[in-house]
Structures are given as structure tokens and as C-alpha cells.
Amino acid sequence: MNIHKIVARDLPDLWFQAVHNILDHGKRFTIDRGSYSGQTRLEYDFFMGHVKFPGARPLLPDIPPSCGIPNPVEEAYIYGGEGYERSYIEYLMTGHKEPGESYTYGERLTRTPITGDKLAWWNENDTDIIDKRPADEKIIFEEDNQLFLNQIEWVIDTYKKFGERNNQMVLQVAHPSDLTLLDPPCLRSIDTRIQNGKLNFIVYFRSWDLWGGLPANLAGIQNLKEYMAGQIEIEDGEMIVESKGLHLYGYAEDLAKLRCLKT
């Protein structure tokens, strides 16, 4: 497998380099299952991106007017606005889920049920196994006799109480039972690392749409990182992103060539 690595200044730079390079280094194949089954796409074998200043504005791609194409992501999609009933920030950072949605990233991150053995150990106050914290309606809360965890607030609280040298603080999106879903979450985890007084994210996507998905996802995730850094009272840091399925769908290839001035 070819591991394609990019070092970028900011999120628009990461997007442009990834789009430019996939036209030369991506492998074309037909999709067997899932979104766009039967169509073709270009895909990296494995992609790694290191963004030094992900908080630099703007967060979304730079599309020169001379290209004559729209930005793949509207700012209103991220923050809310005309034409959007729900912002991406809400999708990522709240537990709200619409009827028919099998999951949202926000539900996984802020409304994780505590069940099975973990709930039994919790109720038994087995502190040799469980880091039991009081139900405060923010980090741990109860609804309809079900106990829930807000992962975002738990990580913030842990760093504030115990300090930065902690390798356990991973925001988990994936569940083992997601294998039963026809369209399981693409985002699997957001690992965290405080280094030199800054909060850094290491983000993994199992499958990732490069044209519109990557810029929207990372703009939202950067806003999450800034929120958490502010709550912990440290600086915002860098971002490392990885995927074994970063791809460009066939419909977006012509757009990518226009943006990169390739024929």
C-alpha cells in the first residue's frame, strides 16, 4: 500500500493539496457496496495529513472566481443559515437526532448510553474498575431511567482535574455493532493530545469524501477543538487526519480538474 502524506499550513491548504494529488496518485475502482454503489471513484491507499494551523481562517476551501465553480461547502452549512434546518455544528456537538437517522456524530459524542457490565459496575460503585463521577446533568446525566455520558465534557473534565499527560482521552464514534448498519459512521474516532500547552486532535475516518466531506467535517471538528481548548483553558493546537478511504467520486473529478487547472 502507498501511504500518501501531506503537510499543510491550514485546512484549505490540506484540501487543495489532497484534491490536486489524488488526480495523479489516486487509484480508480468501482464501488461494490455502500454510497454510490456501481459508480467509480479515485481513492488513496492510505492518507495522512498534518495541519500545522487548522484554526487559521477561513476554514473552508479557497475557490478563485476564475474557476467558475461553487465552493464545495457553504459557510451556512457549517454554522447554520438560510436553506439549512440544522447546522453541521449542531450535528457534531449535540445529541439531537432526526427520525430516520440511525446515528449522528453528536449523539455518539454527547449522549452515549452506559449499559451492560459498565452500568453494573457503576451501580455497584466498583471503583477498582470504574471512574465513577456524580451525575451532574452535564458530564453524566439520566433520561428515562437510562444513564448517559457526554464524552466531550468528560474529556474536558479529566484534563482539568488530572493534567495533560493522559493517553486515554479518545472521543469514540464507532460501536462494534455498527457493522450491522448499511451505512456505518465514516468518522470513527477523535483522539486528543495536549502537547506544549496546546490541544491537538488525531482524527480517523474509515471512508471519506474528499470534495465536500473533508472540508465540512474538518471545519466542524476544528470548532469542536477550539471549544474544548477554551474550556480546558489551553491553546488550540494542530490536527493530524488519517483515512484508508479518502476518495473523489466520479462526479467531482471535472470540478477538481477545474480547481487545480488540470485538463
VORO-656545 format. One record per residue: residue in three letters; y, z, x of N, C-alpha, C in turn. Coordinates in pm, whole numbers, plus 50000, padded with zeros to 5 digits. Atoms other than C-alpha are relative to their C-alpha. Layout:
REM VORO-656545
AlaYZXYZXYZX
...
This chain:
REM VORO-656545
Met498805000050084500005000050000501255000050087
Asn498735000349930503544992850111500945010449940
Ile499054989850046505895022750088501404995050030
His498665005649985509385009150028501025011549997
Lys499064988849988512115033150144501444994950001
Ile498575003350004515835031950070500795012850023
Val499024989449984518605054650194501314994849941
Ala498835004650073521645052249966501105010450005
Arg498874990750003525105067149957500075007249866
Asp499844994450134525235072249579499054993049905
Leu500945005750097523385063149260500204985049978
Pro499855014550012524975028549213499474992450122
Asp500525006349879524085020449575498484999749999
Leu501464999750011520485031349521499514989149905
Trp500415010150099520215009449209500144986050056
Phe499785013649950521714978749376498994996550108
Gln500975003049894519514981249685498604998049944
Ala501345001250058516394986549475499844986949924
Val500055012650074517214956849249499974988250097
His499935010949901518104934549545498664998450072
Asn501205000849917514984943349742498744996549922
Ile501225002750075512454941049460499814985149978
Leu500105014550016513254904049422499274993650118
Asp500675005149881511904899049775498685007250030
His501164991949958509344927049810499105004549885
Gly500834996050112508034933349459498804990749982
Lys501205007950029504564921549359499944997149850
Arg500025003950140504174902449035498595001449942
Phe501294998950067501404910848792500215000649850
Thr499974999450147500554910248422499695014149955
Ile500164986550051500834942848230498785000549907
Asp501244999150079497434953048087500145009049879
Arg499924990250107498454982447871501355006950002
Gly498754992650007501495001347751501164991149958
Ser498805007650037505074989247709499944985950059
Tyr499935014249958505414951247728498634994750044
Ser501345004949968501634945947741499924984949985
Gly500145014450001500814909747825501114992750074
Gln498915006249926504134902947999499835002750149
Thr500054998049856504744901148373501175008650047
Arg498904992649940506844923148595499825000550151
Leu500024997549857507754928148960499935015050021
Glu500164985649981506724961949096499825003150148
Tyr500254994749867506924981349421498645007050001
Asp501234992249986503634995449550500315014949988
Phe499534986250009505385028649606501445000050048
Phe498565000249972509115035449609500495014050032
Met499334987549966511095062949779501484997150022
Gly498575001549981514855066649757500635013450035
His499294987949957517065092049935501484997749976
Val498605001850036520525095649782500795011650058
Lys499274989649929522975114650001501065006849913
Phe498924994550083525805118949748499834995549855
Pro500275004750136524325114649399501075004049899
Gly498954995850092527285132549241501264991750006
Ala498815008449989529815106449353500144991449874
Arg499745008150120531435089249055500484986150040
Pro500804999250123530775065848892498525001650029
Leu501434998449986527125074048834499234987449964
Leu500685011850051526275041048664500264987950088
Pro499895011649912525805006848830501374993349997
Asp498775007849986528734986248953499654985349974
Ile500235014150034528734951848787501344992750008
Pro498745007449990531574929148910500194990749881
Pro499755009050115533234909648625499564985650027
Ser500375013849967532474877448811498544996949973
Cys501435002350029528744882648745499794995549856
Gly500105004350139529334877748373498855006249923
Ile501094993150069526654902748269500435014349967
Pro499614986350035526914936548096499345010150092
Asn500634988949928526224969548265498695003449930
Pro501274996850066522564978548204500035013049920
Val499894987250071523685012948079501465002449963
Glu498654996450042526745021347872500235014950021
Glu499674985949979528535053947950499775008149873
Ala500204992950127528365062947580498535003449978
Tyr501424996950011524565061747605499695013350070
Ile500244987749925524685089947861500675011949934
Tyr499214988650045527405111747714500245000549849
Gly499775000750143527465101147351501254992149968
Gly498865008050041529805078647165499614990449891
Glu500215009450110530085050446916498714992050021
Gly501245007449996526755034646835498795008150042
Tyr501114991749955524645063746961500005013149923
Glu500114987550077523455091846735499685011950090
Arg500374989249908522175111947032500254995350143
Ser499745003649861523335111947393498745002350084
Tyr501124997849911520895109947681500015014250055
Ile499904986149955522195143747799499305009349901
Glu500664991850101521025158747469498494998050006
Tyr501435003049990517655141247502499365007350118
Leu500524994249877517255156047852500115015150005
Met499684985949977518705190947817499935008849875
Thr500184991850119518005202547460498604997749944
Gly501345000950057514835208447261499914991649875
His500005007750124515825185746972499054988150011
Lys500945011150005513115160946874500034993849861
Glu499955007050127513345134646601498594997949944
Pro501305003450059510505127946353499454987150060
Gly500635011749941508045103546505499994999950152
Glu500014999249853508825112846867498875009450043
Ser501114991749953505715125647045500485010450101
Tyr499424990549906507915143047302501444995650029
Thr498775003749930511365143847459499995007550132
Tyr499924992749874512155153647815500615013749977
Gly499354987350026514435180747680499085010149934
Glu500974990950062511695195247461499085005850106
Arg500904995249894509395197447763500715009850093
Leu499284991849903512105213047980500565012949941
Thr499304988450055513715237447738499235007149889
Arg500724994150113511095245247473498494999250025
Thr501405000649960507755249447648499235011649938
Pro500754988950060505225269747443499145007250103
Ile500894991849917503445298347620498775003049917
Thr501214999350082499855296947498498805003850085
Gly501284998049931496225303947586499965012650084
Asp500134988549911495435327047877501365005550040
Lys498694995249956499075328547984500625009049893
Leu499474991750108500075342047642499255013349993
Ala500804987750003497205367147650500425009450113
Trp499564991849888498215379347997501415005549977
Trp498634995750032501835380747880499975011949905
Asn500074989350100500945402147579499345012650055
Glu500684988649938498735424447795500835006250112
Asn499144995249891501605429748044499265000050134
Asp500765000949877499295418348323500904994550111
Thr499015004249901501955417648594499394996350135
Asp500665005249880499355410348863499894984849994
Ile500135014550019499245375148718501294993849948
Ile498855005550072502345370248501501315006350047
Asp498634995349974506015372848595500685001649865
Lys499514998050137506945388048262501475003950001
Arg498584997150014510605387648166500315002349852
Pro499724996850140512215400847847500444987749921
Ala499545010850089512755377647552501495001849977
Asp498554998650006516495371647577500664989049916
Glu499545011150084516785341447342500634988850082
Lys499475010649914517835320347641498924994850094
Ile501075003949908515075320347903498665000549929
Ile501214998150080512265333547683500455002749857
Phe499604997950139512555330847305498824997749907
Glu501085000850097510415332846995500484993149874
Glu499735006950127510335310046691498694999049922
Asp501185000750086507885312846402498765005950068
Asn501084992749932505755337746599499414992650119
Gln500435007149880505475313446890501005002950112
Leu499174996949884506795322647237500274987150079
Phe499605012149928508735295847427500725003650129
Leu499344998949871510025291447782501014988850015
Asn499015010049958513225273547884499914998950152
Gln500235001449857512275260248226501304999550080
Ile498735001449928515845251448324500615013750026
Glu499394986949985517145286348260499145009550084
Trp500904991849919514055302448419500244997350149
Val499765003549861514645283548744501345005550047
Ile498694994649966518335292848743499925015150022
Asp500114985549994517505329448678499235004450124
Thr500824996449884514845330248951500774998650130
Tyr499215001849878517115315949219501085010850012
Lys498934990049996519885340249124499465013850034
Lys500584986749978517555370449133499315001550134
Phe500884998749885515295362649427500404991850121
Gly499545007649884517185338649654499424986150008
Glu500255014549993516745303049774498664996150061
Arg501245004149934513525303949978498845001749904
Asn501004999450106511215296749687499484985949976
Asn500605013250018508815267249667499294998449866
Gln500705000450128507625274849312500824993449889
Met499095003650109510645262049116499984985149968
Val500185013850041509385229148973500184998949848
Leu499855002850143510585216348634498914990149961
Gln501175008050034507385202948478500234992749866
Val499945007850124507465174948221498594996349954
Ala501345004850033503835163748236499105011349951
His501104991450044500975180548046498694992550025
Pro501285007149985497315172748124499594992149877
Ser500395006850124496815163447758500814987349973
Asp499215012450019499435135647796499144987550020
Leu500895011549985496535113147895499564994449865
Thr500435004750132495725110947524501094992049929
Leu498915007350063499125095747441499964985350039
Leu499905014249969499555058147417501174997250094
Asp498835001649914502935061847589500405013650055
Pro499684986749945502935093647801501334999950075
Pro498694999549932506145105747969499974992950135
Cys499875006449869507325084848262500455010150105
Leu499584989349910509145114048421498945011049999
Arg501074990149991506515138348547500515013550049
Ser499514987349949508415164748742501344998350070
Ile498784999049921511735175048893499845012450087
Asp500134988849908511135196649198501405003650051
Thr498684995349957514015217449333499915006450138
Arg499954993949867515065228849678501445003750031
Ile498684996049953518065249249787499984999950152
Gln499945001549855518965239450142501474999850041
Asn498634999549950522165248050329501005002349888
Gly499094996450107523695262750016500214989449894
Lys499865010750098523125231449806498684998349924
Leu501185002550083520735223949518499614985450007
Asn500525013649988518595193049583498864998149902
Phe501075003650093516245175249342499064990050066
Ile501035009849962512975157049421499334995749869
Val500345004850134512145135449118498874989950009
Tyr501125009549999508885117349041499804993949862
Phe500325007750120508335090248779498684992650024
Arg501265007449986504825076348720500244985149984
Ser499615013850026506325043848583501495000149972
Trp498544999150004509985034248594500624986249988
Asp499265012550022512075005948454501235000150090
Leu498935000249900514444996648736501334995749940
Trp498735005850043517054976348547500845010049918
Gly499244991050085518085000848274499555014450006
Gly500544986450003515815031048305500475008650116
Leu499634992249883516555042248661501465004849993
Pro498624995050002520365043348625500285010049888
Ala499804990550110520245060848287499345013350031
Asn500734987749968517615085948396500725008250107
Leu499414992549889519315095048722501415005049969
Ala498704994950043522765097948566499825012949921
Gly500274987950076521335123048321499495011350087
Ile500584989849912519315141448586501055005650094
Gln498914995049915522385143648810500885009849923
Asn499244990450081524295160248525499255013149985
Leu500824987850005521405184848490500115007750131
Lys499914993449869521535192148863501345006850019
Glu498674994049987525265198448852500135012549912
Tyr499984988250086524825222248558499275011650067
Met500794989349939522115241848739500675005550125
Ala499304995549881524055243049066501185009049963
Gly498884991950045527075256348879499565013749952
Gln500504987250050525025283448709499495008950113
Ile500504992349885523395293849038501165003850093
Glu498804997949919526855292749199499804995550144
Ile500125006649871525995269349482500514985649984
Glu499515013750004527005233749571498914990449951
Asp500915010850038525465202149430499534992850125
Gly500555006049880523155185549679499494985849984
Glu500535013549991521095154549747498894997949897
Met501075003350091518405136749549499004990850070
Ile501085008849953515055122049653499214995849877
Val500735005150117513315099749399498794992150048
Glu501245006849965509785085849405499354994349874
Ser500785005850109507635063349188498944990850056
Lys501025009749965504365044949219500024988249903
Gly499925010850097505525021848939501414995649968
Leu498645005050025509185012048982499944984949986
His500235014150031509394977748826501204993549934
Leu498995008350065511584949748698499274990849903
Tyr500645008450100510494933848371500494985650012
Gly499685014249989510474896248345501344996349938
Tyr498765003650068513404895048101501225003650085
Ala498864995449921515634912748357500124992850134
Glu499955006549869514834890748658501224991050015
Asp498845008949991517504864948580501295008150012
Leu498824991449990520054892748530500115005850141
Ala500014994549865519024908248861500474989650102
Lys499595010749907519464874849039501504997549990
Leu498575001850016522934870948891500775011150069
Arg499294988849936523954905849005499934999450151
Cys500205000249856522554900249354500394986750064
Leu499575013249953523914864649382498864992450066
Lys501175007349951520434850549433499644989149901
Thr500375011050088519274817349297498515000449974
